[in-house]
Amino acid sequence: MSGKGKALSWFTGLLGGEYIAKKGVDRQILFIFFCFILVSLYLMWGLWVEDRMALINKNDKIIEELQIEFHEKDLQLTGLDQRTRIEKMLLQGGNTSLHAPEDPPQRIVIE
């Protein structure tokens, strides 16, 4: 029998169940099923952990962005608090000629 015919007979024997009956694998079918279940659970656990890690990384980025936004707003509020405090001090001192600028700053171009 040639190599091609031998491989074909082995493949048909495997699919037909003759190989399983000759080697006594049919007695171990529960163990094989158990191993299949364990491998499936291991793969599902790995995918679940990977999904959770991706969610944690996403949440970390969102938290970092929110912290930056919080610090920016905190600085703005601190600046507003100082501005109102200075305006109150000027009004208490009787100096009414100083006030906040009404026009936006302009750039002076020197050629």
C-alpha positions in Angstrom: 0.0 0.0 0.0 1.4 3.4 -0.9 1.8 6.3 1.5 -1.2 8.1 0.1 -3.5 5.0 0.4 -2.3 4.3 3.9 -3.0 7.9 5.1 -6.5 7.7 3.5 -7.3 4.4 5.2 -6.1 5.8 8.5 -8.2 8.9 8.1 -11.3 6.9 7.1 -10.7 4.6 10.1 -10.4 7.6 12.4 -13.7 9.1 11.2 -15.5 5.8 11.1 -14.5 5.0 14.7 -12.4 1.9 14.0 -9.3 3.6 15.4 -11.1 4.4 18.6 -12.3 0.8 19.0 -8.9 -0.7 18.3 -7.1 1.5 20.8 -9.7 1.2 23.6 -10.3 4.9 23.6 -14.1 4.3 24.0 -13.4 3.3 27.7 -11.7 6.7 28.3 -14.4 8.9 26.7 -15.5 10.3 30.0 -11.9 11.4 30.8 -11.6 12.9 27.4 -14.9 14.8 27.9 -13.7 16.0 31.3 -10.4 17.3 29.8 -12.4 19.1 27.0 -14.6 20.8 29.7 -11.5 21.8 31.6 -9.8 23.3 28.6 -13.0 25.1 27.6 -13.3 26.6 31.1 -9.7 27.7 31.1 -10.2 29.5 27.8 -13.4 31.2 28.9 -11.7 32.3 32.2 -8.8 33.8 30.2 -11.2 35.7 27.9 -13.2 37.0 30.9 -10.1 38.2 32.7 -8.9 39.9 29.5 -12.2 41.6 29.1 -12.1 42.8 32.8 -8.6 44.1 32.4 -9.6 46.1 29.3 -12.5 47.6 31.2 -10.2 48.5 34.1 -7.8 50.3 31.7 -10.6 52.2 30.1 -11.9 53.3 33.5 -8.4 54.3 34.6 -8.2 56.6 31.5 -11.6 58.1 32.3 -10.6 58.7 36.0 -7.4 60.4 34.9 -9.3 62.7 32.5 -11.8 63.5 35.3 -9.0 64.3 37.7 -7.5 66.7 35.2 -10.8 68.4 34.7 -11.3 68.7 38.4 -7.9 70.3 38.9 -8.6 72.8 36.1 -12.0 73.8 37.6 -10.3 74.0 41.0 -7.7 76.4 39.7 -10.4 78.5 37.9 -12.5 78.7 41.1 -9.4 79.6 43.1 -8.6 82.4 40.6 -12.2 83.7 40.8 -12.0 83.6 44.6 -8.9 85.7 44.6 -10.3 88.2 42.1 -13.4 88.8 44.2 -11.3 89.1 47.3 -9.1 91.7 45.6 -12.1 93.6 44.3 -13.6 93.7 47.8 -10.3 95.0 49.3 -10.2 97.7 46.6 -13.7 98.8 47.4 -13.1 98.8 51.1 -9.9 100.9 50.6 -11.9 103.4 48.7 -10.0 103.0 45.4 -12.7 102.9 42.7 -10.4 103.8 39.8 -9.1 100.2 39.5 -11.4 97.6 38.0 -11.2 94.5 35.8 -10.4 95.1 32.1 -13.5 95.3 29.8 -11.7 94.7 26.5 -9.7 91.6 25.7 -5.9 92.0 25.6 -4.4 93.2 22.3 -1.1 92.2 20.7 1.3 95.0 19.9 3.3 94.3 16.8 6.7 96.1 16.5 8.3 96.1 13.1 
